[in-house]
Amino acid sequence: MASSVSVMVVPRERFSAQPRTLQRVAATVPAGVEVVVVDAGSPPAIAAWTRAFCAARGWTLIRSDAPLMPNAARNLALERLGGELIVTIDNDATPDDGWIEALVECAEATGAAMVGPLTLIGRRADGVIHMAGGACRVENRCGARFLFESHHLITRTLADAKGELARARTEHIDLHAALVRRDFVAGGFDEGYLVTGEHIDLCLRAGERGAAVFHEPRAVVTYGGNAPMTWRDLRLFALRWNDDWTMRSLLHLQRRWALAADDPYLVAHAAWCARNRREGSLWWREALARGFARRGRDIDADDVDVMLQRRALDAWHAATTTSTTPPPHVATARARAAAPSLAPAQRTPRRAGARAR
């Protein structure tokens, strides 16, 4: 590879998949490529395993006792990485062999500011496509601005879509894994997106600047989707998808791109985030509700959902207020979390579709 390349591994919504992701990154990263791992709030056993694993490979480990949202973690890693081309991957995604080489070759051949892999969801063996590029743009309709986004080939299988997979310029990639040029994110990743919207914002920024975005299907990364979570994942999962931060993130997207207050994407995606959290945590919420019932307490799974969100937020605030001079990423996240949220009228209907974002 002619260009200098660096890799960052950042937290997303759970800890239990982190060892598997790091093992796959170690097995696929080309020699000489620097790797920075951000381990934020993981339980002691995973934290100790991660520390030893990174030390044995000479990787840089950034440890935060408090959970970090993805863009805050990316900014911490970006400060430590020296590469011209930055590859980011979530700690619950697993790459196929050759993924980095394919992303880099595409960036070098096309001059793309960003390159997205073929993203699968669920079990790798099933070959179900989550994203193979797509649409992401703001459209002017009836005097207002509305977001239009789609995932190309979503829910199709590799076998079914084989003839439609080719490198192509696109408007839309996600950040389960992606390559971005350092100069494209020179100002950092926008930490106003606490929960969602970060990939949308980057893609819209590329369109605004006329920067090329490519989909490269020779790079394949699988995201676990509805994979079962452990008890120790539950608090991070509730924090990542809590209703309050979802609304703040969508409001940030709305303001940044001057979208209509009733933009159907904002309304539908708010509902999707809530449904994603409820479905992902259902087994544990029902188990906790049964435990409360045995103790004579009338608390159902929906009540548990509210409790989990509140406790996750309380724990996060406690963990990030132990210092009177918090690091910049914590101070920024606190400020974002204190901003006004979307009006209740924008918090309703459902959205169909795949689980991962």
N, C-alpha and C positions, 0 to 999 in steps of 0.2 A: 504494500500500500504506500503510495507516494505521499499522501497527506498525513499529518499528525492526527492521531485519533485518541480520544479518551472515552471511558465508559463510566456512567454513574448508575448505581442501583439505589432506588428510593422507595420508601414505604408507601403503601396505598391504603388498604382497608383491613389487613390482617397480618399476623406475624407467623403463623404456623407454616406457611409456604416458603418463608424466607430461606431456610437451608437448601431446599430443593432448587430454588432459583439461583442461589450463589454457586451451587455445585455445577449447574448447567452453564452459567457464565464462565466459570473456571475452565470447563471442558471445551468451550468454544471460542474464548477470547484469543486472538492471535498473540504470539510472543511479542513483548515490548510495548503492548498497549497498557496504559495506566488505568487503574480501576479505583474509584472512590465509592465506598458503601456508606450510606446514611442509615444508621440503626437508631430509630427514635421510639423510645418507650417500650421496647420489647421486654418480655419477662426475663428473669435472671438466667434461666437455662438457655434460652435462645441467644440472649446477649453474650453469654460466656462462649457459646459455640461460635457465634459470629466473630467475636474478638479473636479467638484462636485460629479460625479459618482464614481470616484476613491477614493475620500476622504471618502465618505459614507461607503466604503467597506474596508478601510484600505489598499488599494493597493498603490504601489509606482508609481508615475507619473513622467516621465522625459519629460520635455517640451523643445522643440527647436523652436524658431521662424522661422528658415529656414527649408525647406524640407530636409529630409535625405533619402538616398537610403537604401534599406532594410538591407544590411549587416552592414552598419554604425550604423543603429538603433539597430540591434541585438547585436553589440559589446557594445554599451552603456548599454543595458539591461543586458548583460552577466556580466558586472562588478558589478551589483547590486544584482544579483541572487545568492542564496546559495545552490540550489539543486544539487544533483548528476545527476539527469535526467532533461534535459531542454526541455520543450515543446514550440515551436515557432508557432505562428499563425498570418497570415496577417490580417490587419484591415478591409478587405472586404471578409472574409471567415466566414461561420457560421457552428458551430459544432453541431452534434447530441448529444443526451444524452449518457453518458458513454464513450465518446471518449478518455478522458484522462486515465480512468481506463484501457481501452483496450490497448492503446499504452504502458502504464507502465507494464501491465501484460505480454505483448509480450516481452518487453525488459528484464524483470526479468526472464522469462522462457527460452529465447534463448541466453541471453548475448549480444544481438545486440548492435552495436554502434549507429545505427540509425534505426528508425521505421517510416514508412509512413502510413497514413490512406488510406482508399478508398476515393479518391477525385472525387466529382461530379461537374458538371458545369451547370450553368443556374439555373432554378427553382428546388428546392429540390423535389417538387412533380413529376417532370418529370423523375427523376432518371437517368439522362444521365451521363455516366462515363467519367471522364477526365483522370484519371490514377489509375491503380491497379497494381503498380509495372511496371517493364519493363527492357529494356536493356540499359546499359551505359558503354561503354568500348572503349579503343583505339585499333585499329587493324592495323597490319603492312601489307601493300600491296605494292608490286613493289618498295620496298625500302623506303617507306614513311609511316608516321603515320596518320591514319584517325580516326575520331570519329564516332562511331556507337551508336545511341540512338533511343529508341522507347518507346511508352506508351502502356502498355498492356490493352486491352479491350477498347481503346479510342473510343468514340461515341456510344458504346453499351449501352443498358439500364440495370438497375438492374434486371428487370423481365427477360430479355433475357439471361443475364450472370449469373444468380443466382447459377447455378451448377458449375461455374468456379471460384467462389470467396472463397478463403481459404488462411489462413496464409501461407506465403511461403517466402523463401529467394529470394532476388531479387538484381538486380544491380542498380535499378533506383527508386528514389522517388523524389517528388518535395517539395518545401518549402511553399506552401500555408498553410500547417500545417505539422509538423513533430516533432518527439522526437529525440534528440541527447544527447549522454552522454557528460558530461562536459569534461572528459579527452580527448575525441575525438576532441573537438574544443578548447583545452587548449590554443592554439595560437591565438584564435579568428577567426571570419569569415573574409574571404579575401575581403577587400574593393576595390580591383581592379575591381571587377564586379559591376560597377556602375548601369548597366541596366539589364543585363542578364548573364547567365552562372554560377550563384552561386550554384544552385543545381547540375549542371553537375560536377562542381569542387569537391563538397563534395562527390559525388558518386564515382568519379574517385579516390579521396584520399582514400576512404574506400577500393576500389579494390587494390590500390597500397599497402596498409598496411595489406591486408588480413582480414579486419574488416567486421563483418557480418552486412548486411542491410536486413531488413524484411519489408514485406507488411502485414498490419493487417486490414482486411476488416471489423472487428467488430467496428473499429473506422471509423466514416464517417464524412467528412467535405465537405461542398458545397461552391464552388467559383462562384461568380455571372456572370462571363464571360462578355457577351455583355450587361449587365444591363445598363440602361440609366444613364448618369452622369449629374451632375448639373453644372451650370456655374462656381461655385467655385472649382469644380474638374478639370477644364480644364487646368489650368496652371500646376498643378502637373502632370497630365496625359501627357502633352506635354514635360515636363522635364524628366519624367521617361522613355519615349520612344524616346527621341530625337536621331537623326541620329548620331551625333558626339559621344555621350556617348555609343551608341550601338556599333559603330566601335571600340572604345577604349576597351570596355568590351570583345569583341570577339578577339581582338588582344591580350589581356591579357590571354584569354583562350588558344589561339594558342601558345603563347610563353611558358606558364606554362607547357603545355603538349606536346610541340614540334610537333604540328600538321602541316601537309602540308599546304603551303600557299594557295593552291586551294582546301582545304578540302570542299567537297560539303555541309557539315553541316554548316560551317561558312558562306558560300555564301547564302545558303537558309535561314538561321536564320536571317541574316541581312535584307533580303527582308521581312521575316515574321514580324519582329519588326516594320518596316516602315509601312507595310500594317495594322498591328494591331493598330498603332497610327492613321492612316488615317481613318480606319473604325470606330474606337471608338469615334472619334471626328467629324465624318462627319456631323451630324445634326447641331452642333454648327458652324462648318466652313461654311456650306452653308448658314446658317442664317446670319453670319457676312458678307459673300460675297454679299448677297442681300442688306444688310445695306449699304455697300460701293457703290453698284450700284445705290442706291437711291440718293447718294450724288455725283454721276457722276464719281466715281472712278472705273477704270477697274482693279479690283482685284478679282480673282476667288478663289474657295475653296482651290486649291493647293497653291496659293500665301498665303492664310491665314495660311495654315499648316506651311510654312516657317516662317511667322511672329510669330506664337505662339511659335515655338521652340526657336527662337531668343530671344523673350521677356522672356520666362521662364528661359533660361540660364542667361540672363542679370540680372533678378531678383534674381536668386540663387547666382550669383557672388556678387551682391550688399549686399545681406543678410549675406553672409559668410565672407565679408571683413570689417565689421563694427568694428572688434577688431583687434588690431595689434598682439595679441597672441591668435589665435583661438584654440578651443579645439582640441585634437589630431585627432578626427574623421573628423573634418572639414579640418584640414591641410592635412590629407591623401587624402580626396576627391579632394581637390584642386590640389594636386600633380598628382593624376590619371587623372584629367580633362585636365591637361597640357601636358600629354604624347602624343606621335605621334599616329595617327589613322591608320586604315587599308588603303591600297592603293585603289584608286577608282575602279580598275578592280575587286575588291572583293565585290562590292556593288550592284550587279545586281539581278539575277533571282528570280522568285516567289517560294513560298513553300505552298503547300496545307496543310490543317489540322485545328485542333481546335485552338481557339484563345488564351487560357490561357497558360502562362508559369510562 
